[in-house]
């Protein structure tokens, strides 16, 4: 019996990992195929024009792709592109960025990861500071002015926050054409953090209001408990309420990062996706779309399986 109980959590973790991995692979395949299908269905048929001038490191890879398209249409072309990418690592050449797609994904992917990590750190600091304030000052959770400000904050999408920052502080922002990517990270990270922090602060405020409305919490004030005692008692409950929304909103933040990167002209994968879509750069568009679909699907499944596991326990 003890061995079965010990094996149960391991089995559950393996099943969750299998579900997440399977979902990510399915999303990657569907997204890549979808780009090829849409390109073939377009009246201008950019797929047919691209096939003829598609650049690969290997001339044989280009010939195989063209032959596949001539015999089986967009599906065969997509499959041949996928096989070539898996077997040789050659994803094709980006027409608008004038570089191999694999190199673009590697370099820009690191830029996006760096901005995302900085955004997560800023979000942690902001939400942590607000949670401490909510635990220390009971009236803050019921303050009508704070409620109005938070409601307006929640209504502002991430790309609009980015536009506001550009309009207000445009002269102080680094020039994307002449500045190193690291100097552009603060604007992107702060924008993402502001968009991510809003729903988390709303969850923290709701939890604080619920806690401070209970008799035992009000007794803390009536018995003369100091600010530190309030924080030690109430803060864990507030932070516990923030945990779930932090995961739930993560996939939406990842999707919104593309628009934020485009506004700041940040050389990340999100901006590459916008540029590829605007310029009908199929190798780059198919690759970045597949990556975005896989990551987003993985995050969504991670949230769902984690919450389901938590509910069962």
C-alpha positions in Angstrom: 0.0 0.0 0.0 2.8 2.4 0.9 4.5 1.7 -2.4 1.3 2.4 -4.3 0.9 5.7 -2.5 4.4 6.7 -3.3 4.0 5.7 -6.9 0.8 7.7 -7.4 2.3 11.2 -7.4 5.1 10.0 -9.8 2.5 8.6 -12.2 0.4 11.8 -12.0 3.5 13.9 -12.9 4.3 11.6 -15.8 0.8 11.8 -17.1 0.7 15.6 -16.8 4.1 15.9 -18.7 2.8 13.6 -21.4 -0.4 15.7 -21.8 1.6 19.0 -22.0 4.2 17.6 -24.4 1.6 16.0 -26.6 -0.4 19.2 -26.7 2.6 21.3 -27.6 3.6 19.0 -30.4 0.1 19.0 -31.8 0.0 22.8 -31.6 3.3 23.1 -33.4 2.3 20.8 -36.2 -1.2 22.5 -36.6 0.2 26.0 -36.6 2.9 25.2 -39.2 0.4 23.5 -41.4 -2.1 26.3 -40.9 0.4 28.9 -42.2 1.1 26.9 -45.4 -2.6 26.2 -45.9 -3.6 29.9 -45.5 -0.7 30.9 -47.8 -2.0 28.5 -50.5 -5.6 29.6 -50.1 -4.8 33.3 -50.4 -5.8 34.8 -53.8 -2.2 35.9 -54.4 -0.9 32.4 -53.4 2.3 33.6 -51.7 3.2 30.0 -51.1 3.6 29.4 -54.9 5.8 32.5 -55.3 7.8 31.7 -52.2 8.5 28.1 -53.2 10.3 29.2 -56.4 12.6 31.5 -54.6 12.9 29.7 -51.2 16.5 29.7 -50.1 18.0 26.8 -48.2 21.5 26.0 -47.2 21.2 23.0 -49.4 20.2 23.2 -53.1 18.8 19.7 -52.7 16.5 20.8 -49.9 15.1 23.5 -52.2 14.6 21.1 -55.0 12.8 18.6 -52.7 10.5 21.3 -51.5 9.6 22.4 -54.9 9.0 18.9 -56.1 6.8 18.2 -53.1 4.7 21.3 -53.8 4.3 20.4 -57.4 3.1 16.8 -56.6 1.1 17.3 -53.4 0.3 21.0 -52.9 0.6 22.9 -49.7 0.4 19.8 -47.4 3.3 18.1 -49.1 5.3 21.3 -49.2 4.7 21.8 -45.4 5.6 18.2 -44.7 8.8 18.4 -46.7 9.7 21.7 -45.0 9.1 20.0 -41.6 11.2 16.9 -42.5 14.0 19.1 -43.8 13.9 21.2 -40.6 14.0 18.1 -38.3 16.7 16.2 -40.2 19.0 19.1 -41.1 18.0 22.0 -38.9 17.5 24.1 -42.0 14.3 26.2 -41.7 14.9 28.3 -44.7 16.0 31.9 -45.3 14.1 34.9 -44.0 13.4 37.2 -46.9 12.7 40.4 -44.9 15.5 39.9 -42.3 18.0 38.5 -44.7 19.3 35.7 -42.4 18.7 32.0 -41.8 15.5 31.4 -39.9 17.3 29.2 -37.4 19.7 32.0 -36.5 16.9 34.5 -36.1 15.0 32.2 -33.8 18.1 31.5 -31.7 19.2 35.1 -31.3 15.7 36.7 -31.0 14.5 33.9 -28.8 17.2 34.8 -26.2 16.1 38.5 -26.4 12.5 37.5 -25.7 13.5 35.3 -22.8 15.6 38.1 -21.3 12.7 40.6 -21.5 10.3 38.0 -20.1 12.5 37.2 -17.1 12.9 40.9 -16.4 9.2 41.4 -16.6 8.6 38.5 -14.2 11.0 40.0 -11.7 9.3 43.5 -11.9 5.9 41.9 -11.6 7.0 40.0 -8.5 8.3 43.2 -6.9 5.2 45.2 -7.7 2.7 42.6 -6.6 4.7 41.8 -3.5 4.9 45.5 -2.5 1.1 45.9 -3.1 0.3 42.7 -1.2 2.3 43.9 1.8 0.5 47.2 1.7 -2.9 45.5 1.6 -1.9 43.3 4.6 -0.7 46.3 6.6 -3.4 48.8 5.9 -7.0 47.3 6.1 -8.7 50.3 4.6 -6.8 50.1 1.4 -8.7 47.0 0.2 -12.1 48.8 0.5 -10.9 52.2 -0.8 -13.2 53.3 -3.6 -10.5 55.4 -5.3 -8.2 52.4 -5.4 -11.0 50.4 -6.9 -11.5 52.9 -9.7 -7.8 53.1 -10.5 -7.5 49.3 -10.6 -10.5 49.0 -12.8 -9.1 51.5 -15.3 -5.7 49.7 -15.2 -7.3 46.4 -15.9 -9.0 47.9 -19.0 -5.8 49.0 -20.6 -4.2 46.3 -23.0 -0.5 45.8 -23.0 0.1 47.3 -26.5 -1.7 50.5 -25.4 0.5 50.7 -22.3 3.5 50.4 -24.7 2.1 53.2 -26.9 1.6 55.5 -23.8 5.2 54.9 -22.7 6.5 55.7 -26.2 4.4 58.9 -26.5 5.2 60.2 -23.0 8.9 59.2 -22.8 9.7 58.8 -26.4 12.6 61.2 -26.3 14.3 59.4 -23.4 13.9 55.9 -24.9 16.9 54.3 -26.8 16.8 54.4 -30.6 16.1 50.8 -31.7 18.2 51.4 -34.9 21.4 52.3 -33.1 21.0 50.8 -29.6 21.9 47.4 -28.3 18.9 45.1 -27.6 19.8 45.1 -23.9 19.0 48.9 -23.7 15.5 48.2 -25.0 14.7 45.6 -22.4 13.4 48.0 -19.7 10.6 49.4 -21.8 9.4 46.0 -22.9 9.8 44.4 -19.5 8.0 47.3 -17.7 5.1 47.2 -20.1 4.6 43.4 -19.8 5.0 43.7 -16.0 2.3 46.4 -15.8 -0.1 44.3 -17.9 0.6 41.2 -15.9 0.5 42.9 -12.4 -3.0 44.4 -12.9 -5.1 41.1 -12.6 -2.8 39.8 -9.9 -3.2 43.0 -7.8 -7.0 42.7 -8.4 -6.9 39.2 -7.0 -4.8 40.3 -4.0 -7.1 43.2 -3.3 -10.2 40.9 -3.4 -8.5 38.5 -1.0 -7.5 41.2 1.4 -11.0 42.7 1.4 -12.4 39.2 2.2 -9.9 38.6 5.0 -10.3 42.0 6.6 -14.1 41.6 6.7 -13.8 38.5 9.0 -14.2 38.8 12.8 -10.8 37.3 13.6 -9.1 39.8 11.3 -10.9 42.8 12.8 -10.0 41.5 16.2 -6.3 42.0 15.2 -6.9 45.7 15.0 -9.2 45.8 18.1 -6.5 44.1 20.3 -3.9 46.5 19.2 -1.8 44.2 17.0 0.9 46.2 15.2 1.6 46.4 11.5 4.2 43.6 11.5 1.7 41.2 13.2 -0.9 42.1 10.6 1.5 41.4 7.8 2.6 38.1 9.2 -1.0 37.0 9.7 -2.7 38.2 6.6 0.0 38.3 3.9 0.2 34.5 3.4 -3.5 34.4 2.5 -3.2 37.3 0.1 -0.2 35.7 -1.7 -2.0 32.4 -1.9 -4.8 34.1 -3.8 -2.3 35.6 -6.3 -0.7 32.3 -7.2 -3.5 30.9 -9.4 -4.1 34.1 -11.4 -0.4 34.3 -12.0 -0.5 31.1 -13.9 -3.9 31.7 -15.5 -2.9 35.0 -17.1 0.6 33.9 -18.2 -0.4 32.5 -21.6 -2.2 35.8 -22.4 0.8 37.8 -21.4 3.0 35.7 -23.7 0.6 36.4 -26.6 0.5 40.1 -25.9 4.3 40.3 -25.9 4.3 40.3 -29.7 2.5 43.6 -29.9 4.6 45.1 -27.2 7.9 44.1 -28.9 6.5 45.6 -32.2 5.7 48.9 -30.6 9.2 49.2 -29.1 10.9 47.7 -32.2 12.5 45.2 -29.9 14.4 42.4 -31.7 12.5 39.6 -30.2 10.5 36.7 -31.5 7.2 38.6 -31.0 8.4 41.4 -33.3 9.7 38.9 -35.8 6.2 37.3 -35.9 4.6 40.7 -36.7 7.2 41.5 -39.3 6.9 38.0 -40.9 3.1 38.3 -41.1 3.2 41.8 -42.6 5.8 40.8 -45.2 4.4 37.3 -46.0 7.8 35.8 -45.0 6.6 32.2 -44.9 9.6 30.4 -43.5 9.9 32.8 -40.6 6.1 33.1 -40.2 5.6 29.3 -40.1 8.5 28.8 -37.6 7.6 31.6 -35.1 3.9 30.8 -35.3 4.6 27.2 -34.5 6.8 28.1 -31.6 4.3 30.6 -30.2 1.5 28.0 -30.6 3.5 25.4 -28.9 4.6 27.6 -26.0 1.1 29.0 -25.4 -0.5 25.6 -25.6 2.0 24.2 -23.1 1.4 27.0 -20.7 -2.4 26.6 -20.9 -2.1 22.8 -20.3 0.3 23.4 -17.5 -2.2 25.8 -15.8 -5.1 23.3 -16.3 -3.2 20.2 -15.1 -1.7 22.1 -12.2 -5.1 23.4 -11.0 -6.8 20.0 -11.6 -4.0 18.3 -9.5 -4.4 20.9 -6.8 -8.2 20.4 -6.7 -7.8 16.7 -6.3 -5.4 17.0 -3.5 
